[in-house]
Amino acid sequence: MAKQTRPCYIVGNWKMYKTIDQAVAFIDQIAPLVANSSCKIMLAVPYTAIQPLSEKVKGTNIVIGAQNMNDATEGAFTGEIAAIMLKEAGAEFVLLGHSERRIYFKEDNAFINRKVLKALDSDLMPILCVGESFEEHQDKQTDKVVAQQLTECLQGVKKELMVAYEPVWAIGTGLAATPKVAESAMKQAKAVLGDILGDKVGSKVPLLYGGSVSPKNAQEFLESSEIDGLLVGSASLAAESFAQIISLQAK
Ligand code: PGA
């Protein structure tokens, strides 16, 4: 496979799973298993685990990030967290616009746009998540939805970021998209990113696929020349399955 001239990214999203003790035990288990990987290994962990894990992964090839943040610098926003706090705790990146944030917490593109700008301004790498619902998929609206979400979430953005295409119907359902569906969305994303960021910056944006990625199906996504990596939810919770996915990249 002639593909891997660009770096490969494997990102885990732990969602609301793992206490600090469980998170530390996970790193103990996975670090030796992935030590020789050429992938960039990134873990989006619960807020409480960011600081201890950032210390724990020093000297390994794993980096730690957050799953969300607020767009304000600071303020009276009970329960929210600011970019500067994540940075101080050791986060290097942040997931933004995940469909669970959009659906359960009613985050819209304008809010996500402000967060992307704030993250970039704070030297936190945003991983912007976009993707269509099941109905939109059935209606063949994928390209339109991806284009609209990217356009609205990237207003005023000039710097490089990362983008994850995660069809909502594939998240946590066991029904992954096919590489063909993902590739078509990636092509659309690439075109829109070129329009927004200019071809030079746009072409550098790593594009990840997410949605029911498992050790069984990861290889076919990783083989695609359109896909730069994976965003993995439930299969990132066990060190064995996450390490298995990471090891596929080298094959
Ligand atoms: P999943 O989650 O792998 O469990 O489908 C992916 C995600 O939510 O990022």
Residues whose N, C-alpha, C, O or C-beta is under 5 A from the ligand:
A	BS01	PGA	N13 A170 I171 G172 T173 G210 G211 S212 V213 L231 V232 G233 S234 A235
